[in-house]
Amino acid sequence: MTSTSWDVIVVGAGSAGAALAARSAEKGKRVLLVEAGPDYRSAQMHEAWRSPNPAVALMNPTAAEGLLWTGLNSSRTESQTQAPYWRGRGVGGSSSINGQIAIRPPMADFEDWSGLGCTGWSPADVLPYFAKLEDDEQFGDEPYHGRGGPTPIHRTPQDEWGGVDTALSRSALAAGFGWAADVNAPSSRGVSPYPINSRGGCRVSVNDAYLEQARELGTLTVLGDALVEKVVFAGNRAVGVRLLVDGEATTTEYADTVVLSAGVIHSPGILMRSGIGPASHLRALGIDVRHDLPVGHGMQDHPMALVSIPLRESAAVKTPHDRHTNVCVRWTSGDDAPDNDLMFVSLNQNVLAMAAATTTTASGAFGVWMNQNHSRGVLTLASTDPYDQPLVRQRMLSDERDLRRMRHGLRALVDLARRPETAAITEGSLEKENAALFSVLDSDSGLDDYLLTTAMDAQHGTSTCRMGPTDDPATVVDSECRVLGVEGLYVVDASVFPSVPRANTNLATIMAGELMADRIA
């Protein structure tokens, strides 16, 4: 390859990178968007990934090939072994393989970020960008929403919900939770339909929403199958990236500005291989230390627990493409808890229970996850080889405060599953279906052990390159997403979030790309 000089190099074509690259190209900047996975046009996406149910593609080896990182694992808690951690690969990133949930964090998250010293990330700063990115078919005329943006926002009508969706909604309403038709309203709480980024029943990824049109501008170049080994510096300034293209050729591309948008796992990996990270860890790998920063520290996700529900035939999904979830319930666990710290979700299919089933009865599930938590994980390099995946320990529920609230949340979830509105869809014994859970339900220590052994994450990883004030020892990037201690280098993706937001992360990550496209000069 022949090296070229660009205005901006963006590394990673996922939710933040695609939005940032497309908007920067619209401004007339010459942008190189580098993607480790395959580059393809929207029409070339495997149809299985368009399905309303992501399990259709995840269970299809042909569809999954090339679009999921292989060899990437994580332990969820300190009591669990390493297991696959799904991250999207290729243009669209994880927006091409996720659950298509288009839910915003409550504005209280951004009040918290601003209060931590993240100037320019207050509700007033971010709300216009949430509106800009969306085309909300139902609430687009509200002052805090938008019409005509790249990302369609659709809500499945209630007469098309699955049996578990309906049961969770009815059970929660009967239990005293309120109804909130728009979960994306700034102060929403209670029972809500899940908004999804789809149009005509088909997924719309950021590749579809942003890159497809931007490719025609003449200012955007997308380079696929190009793995970034490290950032290249001239003195203290980032001037480009060193690439491995198609697994073989090595080249260096140069730019005035370098932006890492490779995600919660790979942005910190690139920084560390470039000499920016915990000094002791880098020296142990023989990497020259350029700047000692807590890169890879502080990871968060949403710990999640399930109550499996054996379903009557009338409540089971009818086709593989039936939507897997349409209902969520935001709520607060107690007087001393952060607002909306927990969330219930419906699962019309319980894939885990089905895989381990000893009966032929179809299963759904109610889930509870912790929207806001204290526990922090850590990511380290396994080696200096860019093809080796980092080592990830999420350390979920390692803080006692999180365990206490998850105990409360799981018991409240069981109460919903025992209600008559849920019994209407249940076939057989709920207790037998969840024998391990019910055997420890009344014991705090037993339930703690159960949670530490079985808790899942929601694939909502954040905070491995945390944003904050420059004098905070936990900070990696400042409020402008500039990496501390060097010039010309930014990180813009969910890895910079100070904490995991109280929502699925895709919409907030797109918002960050939109916002920073305006701020990076």
N, C-alpha and C positions, 0 to 999 in steps of 0.2 A: 504493500500500500504506500501511496505517497502522502506524506503528512501535509496538512493544511492548517492555516491559522483561522480560528473562529472567534466570534465575539463571545459566545458562551458554549461551553460543553456541559451538558446535563447527563449525568450517569444514572441510568435507570428509567425505564419507560412505564413505570407504574402510576399509581393514582396521583401522586404529587408531581413526578417528573414529566408525565405526559401533559398535564395541565400547564406546568411552568414552561416547558419547551414550546408548546403551541402558542401560548399567549406571548412569549418573548419573540417568536417568529412573526407573529402578527404586528409587533411593534417595529419590524424591520431589522431585527438583529439576525445575524448569521449564526444559526444554532446547529450544533451537532448533538444529537440525542443517541447516546450509546446504551445498548441493551445486551445483557449477557445471554439472553435467550433468543429465540427466533423472531425475526421481523416478518410480518405478514399483513396483508390488507384485510379489512373487515370481512369481505366476502369469503375469505379463505378460512375463517374460523370454523373449527369442527362444530357441527350443528348440535352435538351433545351439550356443549357449553352454553348454548342459547336457552336450554331448558329452564323452566321455572324452578326445577329441583336440581341442585348441583350434584346430588348423588348419582344422577344419570351419567355424568361425565367422569366423576371420580371413580366409579366402578367400571369404567370402560378403558382398558389399557391403551387402546389406540388413541382415544381422545386425550388421555392424560399425558401421553408421551411428549416430552419436550416442554410442556407448560407447567410442570411442577419441579421444584428443586429436588434432586435425589440426594440421599445421604445426609439430609439435614434433619437432625434430631434434637430433642430437648427433654429434660426431666421437668415435670410440672411441679412437683413438691419434692422435698428432700427425702420422702419415703418412697418415691417412685423411680423406676429405671428410665433410661432414655427411650423415647418413642418418636415416630415421625412428626415433624412440625411442618405443616403444609404452608408453603409460600409460592406465589405465582411467579412464573418465569416466562419471558417473552413480552412483546408489546402488550400493554394493558396490565401487566404485573398481576397482583392479587385481585384486581377488579375483574379479571377474566375467569377466576376460579372460585370466588367467594360466594356467600349466600345471597348476594344482590340486595342487602339491606341498606336502605338510604335514610338512616336515622341520624339526626343531628344531636350533638351533646346539648344539654341544657346550658343556657348562657351563664349559669353559676360557675361552670368550669372555667370560663374565660375571665370571670371576676377573680377566681382563685389565681389564675396564671398572672393576671395583671398585678394582683396583690403580692405575688412572689417576686415582682420586679421585671416581668416580661412586658416591657413597654411596647405599646402598639398591638396588643393582643386582647384588648378589652372587648366586651360585647359590642360596643359601638364600632370598634375597628373590624371585627370579623363578620358581623351580621350582613353587611353589604356583599361580602364575597360568598356567603352561603346562598344569598338570593341570586347572585350573578351566575353561579354554576348550575342552577336548576331550571327545569321546566315542569312546575308542579301543576298537574292537570286539575286538581281539586281546589287547592288553596292558593294558586299562583297570584291572585289579585290582592291577597293580604299584604300589608306594608312590609312584613318581615319575610315574604316569600318572593319568588320570581317566576316569570314566564319567558320562554324563548331561549333559556340557557342550554348548554350542551347536554346536561344530564336529566333525562326524563324521570319524573317522580310519579309512581302509580301506586294505588292502594286496591287490593283485591276486594271486590264487593262481598258483603257478608254472605250472600246466598251462594258464593263460590268457595267459602271457607271449608277447611277440613273438619272432621269431627272433633279433633283435639283442640283446634282453634276455638270452636264454638263452646266447648266444655270449659276451657280456661276462662274465656270471656264471661260466661254465665256464672261460673263459680266465684270469680273475683268480684263481679258486681254484686252478687248475693252476699258476699262476705263484707261488703262495705267499701270496696274500692270504687272510686268515681270513674266516669267515662270521659275520655279525652279523644275527640275525633282526630285531632292533629297532634301527633307526638312531637312534631318539629316546631310547634309554637314555643316561644322562648321560655315559658314557665310551665310547660305541660307536665302532668303527672297522672297516673291512673291507667285504666285499660284503654289500649289504642290499637288500631290497625297498623301493621307494619308497612311503612312506605318502602317500595323497592324500585331500583333503577332498571326498569324494563319498559319496553314499548311493544304493543301487540303481542304480549306474552313471551317476549324474547329479551334476554340479557342485553344491556347496552354498557359495554366496558369503556374505559377512558380511551382505549384505542379507537373505538367507534365514535365516541363523543367528541374527542379533541384532535386526535392525530389524523384521522381520515381526511378531514377538510384541510388541515394545516399542511399536509403533504403537497398540496397544490400551490402553496405560496411561493415556492422558489427560495425561501430563506431557511427552510428546515430540511436537514438531512438526517435520516434514521439509519443507524448502523447496528445491525443485529449480529448475534453470535460473536460478540466482542466482549471479552471479560477484562475488566480493569484490574491490573496487577497493583498499581499504586499511583498516587498523585506525583507529578513531576514539579520540582521547585527550581527557581532561580533565586538564590539567596533565600530570603524569607517569604517569597511570593510564589503562590501556586501558578504555574504557567501551562499546565496541560496534564494529560494522563497517559500512562504506559499501558498498552492494550495487547491482549492475546486474541487474535482474530481467527475464527474457525478452528480453535484449538492448536494452532501452529504458529502463524506469522506474528511477529512482534513489531509493533509500531508505536510511535508517540504522536499524539494529536495535541496541538497547542491552542490556547485561547486566552483572552483577557480575563475571563472569569470561569471558574470551575465550580459546579454545583453537584454535590452527591445527593441523589434521590434514590438510592439503591435499597432503602427500606431498613427496618429495625434490625435485621441480621447482617446485611452486607454493607451498609454505610459504615458502621463501626469497624467491620473487617478491613475495608479499604483504608480507613484512617490509620488503623494500627499498622498495617503493612507499610504505610507511608511514614511511619515514625511518630505518629501522634496517638498517644494513649498512655496507660499506666507504665511508668518508666521501668519498674522492676519486671513486669511481664514482658515488655519489649526486649529488654536486655537478656532475659532468659532464652529468648528465641534468636538472639544475635542481631536484632534490629537496632540500628542507630536511633537514638531518641532525639527527635526534633522538638517535641513539646510534650511535657508530662501533664496529661489530662485524664479524667476518669471515664474514658471511652469504654463502652461495654457494660458499665455499672448502672444500676437503677432500673433494669428492665421490669415492666409490668404487663399484665394481661388481665383478663376477667376470669377468675376461677369460677367454675360452674359445676353444679351437681344436679342429678336427674332423679325423678320418680317415674319409673316405668309403669305404663298403663296398658294392661292387656285389653285389646279392643274388641268390641262386638263387630261383626262383619259389616253392619250398616255404617260404622264409624271409621272403618279402615280406608286407606287410600285405594282408589279404583284403578289408577294408571300410574306408571313410573314417573310421568311428568306432572303429577299433582304437586302443587306448591307445598314445600316442607314446613313452612311456618308463615302465619299471617297475623299473629297477635302477640303483643308484649304488655307488661304491666310494670310501670315505673313506680317505686314506692320507697318510703323511708322506714328503716328498721327500728328506730327508737328515738327518744328525745335527745340523746347524746350523739346521735349518728348524723353524718352529713346528709343533706337533703338528697332524696332519690339515690341512696347508696346501693339499693338492691333492685333487681329486675327479674320478673317471672317471664318465661317464654313458652310458647307452645311448640311441640314437635309432632307433626302428624305421622312421622315415622321415627321410631327409635332404632337407628341402625345398629347401635351397639348391642341392644337386647336381641334384635333379630339375628345377629351374627352368632350369638351364644345361646340361642333359644333351644330349649329341650322339648318344646311343643310347637305345633303349627299355628298357634294363635298369633295374629298380627299384633304388634305393639306400637304404641305411641309413647309420648312422655311429656311431662311438665318439667321445665328446667328453672333453676334459679342461679343467677350469677351476680357477683359482687361488682357493681358499677364503679365503686371507688374504694381503693384498698391501700394499705400501708406497706405491704410486703414488697421487696425489691429483689430482682434476680441479677445474674451476672453472665456476661458473654466474654469468652476469651478465644484467642487464636489457637488452633490445634498445631499449626505449623506456619511457615512463611509461604507455603504453596497456595496460590489463589484458588486452586481447584479443591483444596481441602475445606470442608465446611467448618465454621467455628463451633466451639463447644458451648452449649447453652444450658444453663441451670436457672429455671424461672423462679424457684424458691417461693412459689405461691403458698399462702397461708402460713408463712414462717413467722408472721407477727400475730401474737395472741389476740389482738383486737380484731383481726380479720377472721380468725377461727370462731370467735364469739359471735360475730354477726352472721357468719355462714351457718352456724348451728341454728340460730334464730330463723334465718331464711329458709333452711331446709325443713325445719319443723312446720313453718307456716305453709310451705309448699305441700307437705303431707296433708295438712288440714284441708287445703283446696282439693287435693286428690280424693279425699274421703267424703267430700260434699255430695249431696244427691244430684247436683247438676253434672258432676263427673261420673257418678255411678250410672247415669243414663247411657254412657258409652262404654262402660267397663264390662268385660266378660271374665268371670271367675274372680279369684282372690287377689286383691291388691297386695295384701301382706305376703302371700306366697310368691308373687312376682318380684317383690323387693325384700326377700327374706333377710339378707345381710343388713340392710338398712333398718328394718323394723326391729331386729334383734338388739340394736344399740340405741334406738331412737330416744329413750328416756335417760340415757347415761351421757353426761357431758364428755367424759374422757373416751368412752366408746365411740361416740359420734365424731370426736376429733380424729381418732385413729381411722375411722371409716372415711372421713373427708380427705385426710392426708393420703390415704391409699388409693382413692377412686376419683378425686377431683380432676376435672378436665379444664383446659383453657378454651377460650372462644376464638382463638386465632386472631387476637387483637393486640399483638405485641407493640409496645411503644417504649420510648424513654431511654434508649441505649446511648444517645448523644444529647443529653438533656440541655434545654435552653434555660437560661437564667441570668441573674446579674453577674457581672464579671468577677466580683469578689466572693462568690459562693463556691466553695470547693467541689460541689457536685456539678458545676456548669461546664459544658463542652462548647456550646455556641451561645452567642449573645442574642439580644432580642431581634437583631437583624439576620439571625441565622448564620453569622460569620463565625468560623472556627477560631477560638481564642489563640493568640500567639502567632498567627500567620496572616498573610494578606491574600486576597483574591480567592479564598476558598470558603464555600458555604455548604451547609447540610440542610436540605428541605425535604422532609418526609416525617412519618410518625415517630422516628427515632428521636426527634427534637422535642416532642411533647414533654412538658415537665412531669406529667403523670398520665395514666391511661384515662381518657375521658369517659363520662358516664353514658356511653353509647357505643355502638359499633363504630369502627374507626374510619371506614372508607370515605364518608362524606367530609369529615374533618380533615383528612389527608388531602383530598382534592382542594378543599378550601385553602389549605396552606400553600399549595402550588399556585393557586390563583392570586392570593395575597402577595406572595413573594415575587411573582412575575412583575408586579407593579413596583416593588421596592428595590429590587436589585438593579442598580444603575448600569 
